[in-house]
Amino acid sequence: MELYKGKYWTVTFGVWCQDHPGYCIVGNDKESLSELSSDEWIELGIIEKELERICKKLFNATMFNFACLMNNAYRDKEVPKVHYHFVPRYKNELKLFGKVYKDRHFGYNFWKWNLSKFKAQKDPYTEDDRKKIFDMMKEEWSL
């Protein structure tokens, strides 16, 4: 679901997975980081700052992972597109929609644990919960 469309970047809300509440993908149509213009880098910084502000305000996120991981495109024989995974991290429990969310691996790389179905972070939210998270973020968005 599209959270924001700027001049160069689109923010897509991770409706398929909110195992870190507020998770989004920030992407554009370039194939390489070296192709990004100064204006594209500036807009990316503004978007990152806005995502952090929103997740701190709405969910009390502690810190954030912002990762550019493009190697899957080559594995999947696709044309790579520059994109960043925006992953809020939570030192404290988050109480949302009558559920308690705990970032089980706070302080560790969020991808490391996805390799094990036993250690992976679980998404506690229903489809309706995810839509509510999206709506909360969309309403708060101020760019």
TIVEXFI-854093 format. One record per residue (C-alpha): z, x, y; residue number from 0. Coordinates in pm, 1 decimal. Each point is the difference from the previous one (the first is absolute). Example, Ala and Ser with C-alpha at 12.3 -4.5 7.8 and 13.67 -1.06 7.14 Angstrom:
BEGIN
+----------+----------+----------+-----+
:        Z :        X :        Y :   n :
+----------+----------+----------+-----+
:    780.0 :   1230.0 :   -450.0 :   0 :
:    -66.0 :    137.0 :    344.0 :   1 :
+----------+----------+----------+-----+
//
This chain:
BEGIN
+----------+----------+----------+-----+
:        Z :        X :        Y :   n :
+----------+----------+----------+-----+
:      0.0 :      0.0 :      0.0 :   0 :
:    -99.4 :    139.9 :    336.3 :   1 :
:    300.3 :     66.9 :    220.9 :   2 :
:   -195.0 :    163.4 :    285.3 :   3 :
:   -353.8 :    107.6 :     88.1 :   4 :
:    -35.5 :    260.0 :    271.8 :   5 :
:   -300.1 :    181.7 :    140.0 :   6 :
:     -0.9 :    259.8 :   -281.1 :   7 :
:    267.7 :   -101.6 :   -251.1 :   8 :
:     93.3 :   -304.2 :   -206.4 :   9 :
:    351.5 :    -61.6 :   -127.9 :  10 :
:      4.5 :   -181.0 :   -333.7 :  11 :
:    329.1 :   -147.1 :   -114.8 :  12 :
:     77.1 :     83.1 :   -362.5 :  13 :
:     23.2 :   -360.5 :   -116.9 :  14 :
:    -62.4 :    116.9 :   -357.9 :  15 :
:    318.4 :    206.3 :      6.4 :  16 :
:    307.4 :     13.6 :    219.9 :  17 :
:    209.2 :    234.2 :   -210.6 :  18 :
:     76.7 :    162.4 :    336.8 :  19 :
:     25.0 :   -292.5 :    248.3 :  20 :
:   -252.0 :     47.4 :    280.4 :  21 :
:   -245.7 :    208.7 :   -206.7 :  22 :
:   -347.2 :      9.4 :    158.5 :  23 :
:   -323.1 :    196.1 :    -15.5 :  24 :
:   -150.2 :    129.1 :    324.8 :  25 :
:   -369.6 :     78.4 :    -48.4 :  26 :
:   -334.2 :     57.1 :    163.9 :  27 :
:   -357.2 :     68.6 :   -108.6 :  28 :
:    -11.1 :    380.9 :     24.4 :  29 :
:    -37.4 :    205.5 :   -316.4 :  30 :
:    203.4 :    301.1 :    113.1 :  31 :
:    293.7 :     72.9 :    227.9 :  32 :
:   -209.7 :    264.2 :    175.1 :  33 :
:   -238.3 :   -275.5 :    115.7 :  34 :
:    269.6 :   -176.7 :    202.0 :  35 :
:    -39.7 :     12.4 :    377.9 :  36 :
:    285.6 :     64.3 :    241.8 :  37 :
:     -1.5 :   -371.3 :     89.1 :  38 :
:     34.0 :    -93.0 :   -368.3 :  39 :
:    299.7 :    232.1 :    -40.3 :  40 :
:    159.9 :   -149.5 :    312.0 :  41 :
:    -44.5 :   -357.6 :   -124.3 :  42 :
:    138.6 :    100.8 :   -340.5 :  43 :
:    313.9 :    135.0 :    168.8 :  44 :
:     44.9 :   -319.8 :    199.8 :  45 :
:    -33.7 :   -209.9 :   -317.3 :  46 :
:    246.1 :    219.0 :   -191.2 :  47 :
:    252.9 :    -34.8 :    281.3 :  48 :
:    -43.4 :   -379.9 :      5.8 :  49 :
:     44.3 :    -27.7 :   -378.5 :  50 :
:    320.1 :    205.3 :     19.8 :  51 :
:    133.1 :   -214.0 :    285.0 :  52 :
:    -69.0 :   -321.8 :   -189.9 :  53 :
:    155.2 :    117.7 :   -327.4 :  54 :
:    309.4 :    134.4 :    173.9 :  55 :
:     47.9 :   -324.1 :    191.8 :  56 :
:    -73.3 :   -247.6 :   -279.9 :  57 :
:    124.0 :    184.1 :   -307.8 :  58 :
:    222.1 :    282.0 :    130.2 :  59 :
:   -220.4 :    263.7 :   -166.8 :  60 :
:    154.4 :    347.3 :      6.3 :  61 :
:   -310.3 :    220.4 :      0.1 :  62 :
:   -367.1 :     -6.5 :    -96.9 :  63 :
:   -252.2 :    169.7 :   -226.4 :  64 :
:   -349.3 :     16.9 :    146.3 :  65 :
:   -236.3 :    143.4 :   -260.4 :  66 :
:   -375.2 :     60.8 :    -11.1 :  67 :
:    -94.7 :      4.8 :   -368.6 :  68 :
:   -377.3 :    -10.4 :    -43.7 :  69 :
:    -53.4 :    170.4 :   -334.1 :  70 :
:    -12.7 :   -326.9 :   -198.5 :  71 :
:   -338.0 :    -77.1 :    158.0 :  72 :
:   -148.3 :    300.4 :   -176.8 :  73 :
:    166.3 :    -88.6 :   -327.9 :  74 :
:   -131.1 :   -355.8 :     28.5 :  75 :
:   -347.3 :    121.6 :    109.9 :  76 :
:     23.2 :   -179.8 :    334.4 :  77 :
:    -78.8 :    119.8 :    350.8 :  78 :
:    333.3 :    110.1 :    147.4 :  79 :
:    125.5 :   -173.8 :    313.6 :  80 :
:    274.8 :    143.0 :    218.0 :  81 :
:    312.2 :   -207.2 :    -44.4 :  82 :
:    373.0 :     46.4 :     23.4 :  83 :
:    272.1 :   -165.2 :   -202.0 :  84 :
:    281.9 :   -109.5 :    229.7 :  85 :
:    316.8 :    -19.8 :   -210.8 :  86 :
:    331.6 :    -99.2 :    160.2 :  87 :
:    304.5 :    147.2 :   -174.9 :  88 :
:    349.1 :   -146.1 :    -14.3 :  89 :
:    325.7 :    191.8 :    -29.7 :  90 :
:    202.7 :   -322.2 :      9.0 :  91 :
:    -48.0 :   -322.4 :   -191.3 :  92 :
:   -221.2 :   -260.3 :    166.0 :  93 :
:     96.5 :   -365.3 :    -30.8 :  94 :
:   -311.4 :   -214.1 :     38.4 :  95 :
:    -74.7 :   -353.5 :   -123.5 :  96 :
:    324.2 :    -13.7 :   -195.3 :  97 :
:    -89.9 :    315.6 :   -193.4 :  98 :
:    145.6 :    348.0 :     19.5 :  99 :
:   -258.5 :    276.8 :     18.6 : 100 :
:    107.9 :    354.5 :    -90.7 : 101 :
:   -234.2 :    297.6 :     52.5 : 102 :
:     88.9 :    162.0 :   -332.6 : 103 :
:   -159.8 :    334.2 :     83.6 : 104 :
:     84.8 :     36.6 :    368.3 : 105 :
:    -49.1 :    363.4 :    101.1 : 106 :
:   -268.1 :     67.8 :   -262.7 : 107 :
:   -378.8 :    -17.4 :      4.8 : 108 :
:    -88.2 :   -362.8 :    -66.3 : 109 :
:   -300.8 :     84.3 :   -224.8 : 110 :
:    197.9 :    222.8 :   -235.4 : 111 :
:    184.2 :   -292.7 :   -154.8 : 112 :
:   -308.6 :   -220.7 :    -41.1 : 113 :
:   -106.9 :    217.6 :   -293.3 : 114 :
:    274.1 :   -148.0 :   -216.1 : 115 :
:     26.5 :   -371.9 :    -66.8 : 116 :
:    370.8 :     55.5 :    -65.5 : 117 :
:     73.9 :    177.1 :    327.2 : 118 :
:   -251.6 :   -172.4 :    232.5 : 119 :
:    131.5 :   -196.9 :    295.8 : 120 :
:    -13.2 :   -371.8 :    -75.5 : 121 :
:   -143.0 :   -257.4 :    239.5 : 122 :
:    265.9 :   -275.0 :     15.8 : 123 :
:   -204.6 :   -236.7 :    215.0 : 124 :
:   -201.9 :   -306.1 :    -94.8 : 125 :
:   -341.7 :    -78.6 :    140.8 : 126 :
:    165.6 :   -238.7 :    249.2 : 127 :
:    249.0 :    271.1 :    102.5 : 128 :
:   -285.0 :    245.0 :     62.8 : 129 :
:   -177.6 :   -255.4 :    218.2 : 130 :
:    323.0 :    -44.7 :    199.6 : 131 :
:     31.2 :    378.9 :     45.8 : 132 :
:   -361.3 :      8.3 :    122.1 : 133 :
:     64.1 :   -290.3 :    240.4 : 134 :
:    311.3 :    170.4 :    137.2 : 135 :
:   -190.8 :    322.9 :     62.5 : 136 :
:   -303.2 :   -179.4 :    147.9 : 137 :
:    221.9 :   -193.9 :    240.0 : 138 :
:    178.1 :    319.7 :    109.5 : 139 :
:   -323.1 :    201.9 :     46.6 : 140 :
:    -49.5 :     81.1 :    369.7 : 141 :
:   -315.6 :    214.4 :     27.2 : 142 :
+----------+----------+----------+-----+
//
